[in-house]
Structures are given as C-alpha cells and as structure tokens.
Amino acid sequence: YDAIVLAFAGLRRLGLGERATEVLSPEVCLPAVGQGALGIEIRSADDATREVLSALVHAETNIAVAAERAVMAAVGGNCRMPIFGSPERATSRSLSRRKPGALASRSAWICGRVKPRRFRPTIAAHARREGGDLVLRALVADADGTRARRGERRATFPSDASDAMRLGDELGRSLR
C-alpha cells in the first residue's frame, strides 16, 4: 500500500494513538455523514424508552447531522453511495498532528488502488458550529473524481433540526 487511513478513535482505544503520524482534519478529508453520532432506533409508541434515552440527545450534534443528511438527500444520496461528512464544533480540539509521509484519520477510509467505475458519485458534507453560526460545506464529484462541485452555506446556528435541513437542502440542490 502507498497509504492506509485508519480510524483514529480506534487506534486510541487500542492504545496505539501515538503511532498516528497524521490526523486528517475535515478540511483535508471528510468523514462519513453523521460519523460519530449515535443513532438509536426505538418503537414509535415506546414512551418509557424514549424518556430514558432522552438524556443522550445532544441538540447541537442533531442539528449538524440533520444539515449533512439534507445535503445527501438533495443530491440523491442513499446508503449505497460513498458519502462523507462530519458534525464538529469549530472550537473542538485540533485534529492535525502533521508529520510528512504517512496518514491516519478518524475516518474509516482506505486509500489505495481502487477502480473508480465500481463506485457511484461521492458526496461530502461537513457541518460545524463557528461562534453563533452553522457552517456547512459540501462536495459532490463523479466516481472518477471529475466534475467536482463544492459549496458552502453559513447561517445563524439553527434552533432546531428543521432549519438545518432547509440549509442542507439548499446547498445540496445547488450542487446537483
């Protein structure tokens, strides 16, 4: 292999975090849409379980993931497409420890010789909070890397997921 990109969180769990020679920031390599966000499915009528799980809801993450998923939906993305993105606060820890020559990331993307015709178009979306704003960036490219379209939207950080979804939908539609 010329390089392998591994999940940094997994390396840390294994006690191997210090072996990462570079941790890729979202500006360099976007992770999967909603990666790192916990999703739990429950029965719609199960109010007791909903109440117990309500303590796990993180509103800011929910809003960021809603914006990313709306980009994905607007460009026709689905669970069979390679789709990348990351909800992250701009004020979170630095993800970059650069050393030339090798790669590691919190993304689970394996780099190597891949036949592009096997993949559908790539969709990337990254939502994060910068001060009082939600910044949403996206990229849509054909499988072979051609026709890459990039866009960004910035708006006051939404109070709920529906406003974030409108922002994501608008950005996604502009990239079709």
N, C-alpha and C positions, 0 to 999 in steps of 0.2 A: 504494500500500500504506500501511496505517497503521503497520505494523512488519514487519520481516523478521528472523528469528532464524537466524544462521549458525553453523557450527561454528567455535569459537574456535581450535581446533588448526589448522584450515585457514587461517584468517586469519594466524596466526603463521607458518605455513610460507610463506605468500606475502609475508611481511614487512609485513603490514597489521594486526598485533595492536594497535598503538596507536590504531587507528581504532574499536575496540570501545568503545562508550560505557557498556555494562553487560555484565557476565558473570554469568549466572544461576546461582545455587547450586542444589544438588539440593532444598533446602527450597522453592525457588520454582518450579522446572521440572525434572522428572526426565527424564534422557536414556534412550535405549533400553536394555532389559535387556541386560547384558553389553557395552554400548558401551565401546570402548577396550580390551577384552580380545581378545587374539589367539587365534584358533582354527585349528589346522592339522589336517587330516584325513589319516590315513595308512592303509595296508593293515594289517589286524589282525595279520598274520603277519610284518610287516616290522620285526624286532627291531633291525636295524642303524640304520634311520632313526629308530626310537623312541629309541634310545640317543643319537644325535646331537641330536635335538630336546629331550631331557630337560633340557638346560641352560636352555631357555627357559621351563620351567614355573615359575610364581610361585604358590606354595601359597595365600597369602592371597587373591589375586585369584580363584583357582579356587574357593575356599570361598565367597567373596562372590557370584560368578556362579552357583554351584550353588544358593544360597539364593534368589536372584532368579528363576532359571528354575523352581524348585519352586513359587513363588507363581504364576507364569504357568501352569504345568501344572495346579495345583489349581483354578484358576478357568476352566479350559478354553481357555487361550490357545494360539495357534499362530502360524505365520509369516505368516498373512494378517491378523492383528489389529494395530492400533496399540498397541504395548506399550513402556513406558518404564521406566527404572531406571538405576542406576549403582553399581558397586562402587567405594568410595572410602574411604580412611582418614580418620578424623576429624582427624588431625593433619596432613593434607596442606595444601598452600598454599591460601590463601584464594581463593575463586572470585569474590569480589564486588568490583567496582570501580564503584560506582553513580554514574551521572550521570542526572538525570531526562530523559525524552523519547525515548530510543532503546534498542534492545535488541540484544544479541549474546550468543551462548552457545556452549558446546562441543557442544550438542545440534544435531542437524540437523533441526529442526522449523521449518516455515514457517508463520508466522501470517498470517492474512488472512481473507477471506470464504470460508467453506467450508460446504457443505451437509451438516449432520450426518448426514442419512439415508444418506449414502454410506459411512459408517464403522460398524464394529462397536464393541462396548464398548471403552473404554480401560482398560488395566491398567498401573499404575505400580508399580515396586518398586525400592527403594534399600537396599542393604546396605553397611555400613561398620563398621570397627573403631573402637571408642571404648575406649581403655585395653585391658583384658582381655576386653571384651565385643564381640559382634557385635550391631549394631542393625539391624534390618530393618523398613523402613516400606513400606507398600503402599497403593495406591488403586485401586479398581475403580469405574467410572462407566459409565452408559449412554451411547450415542453422542451424545445431545443434552446431556450434562452432568448429567442428573438422576440420582437415586438414587446419589449418590457415597457410597461406603463406604471409610473409612480405617481402618487398623490398624497396630499396631506390636508387635514382639516383641523382647525383649532376652534374650540368653543368654550364658553364658561362651563366648568365641570357640572354635568347634569345632576339633578336631584334624584333622578330615577333612571331605570334601565330603558324606558321607552324613549326618552330624549336621546340617550346614547345610541339606540338603534336607528333613530332617524339620521343622526350624523353618519353612522356607518353605512347606511343605505345610500345616502347622498354621495359619499366617497366611492363606494363600490360601483354605483351607476356611472360615475364619471370615468371609470377605468375599463368599462366593457370594451 
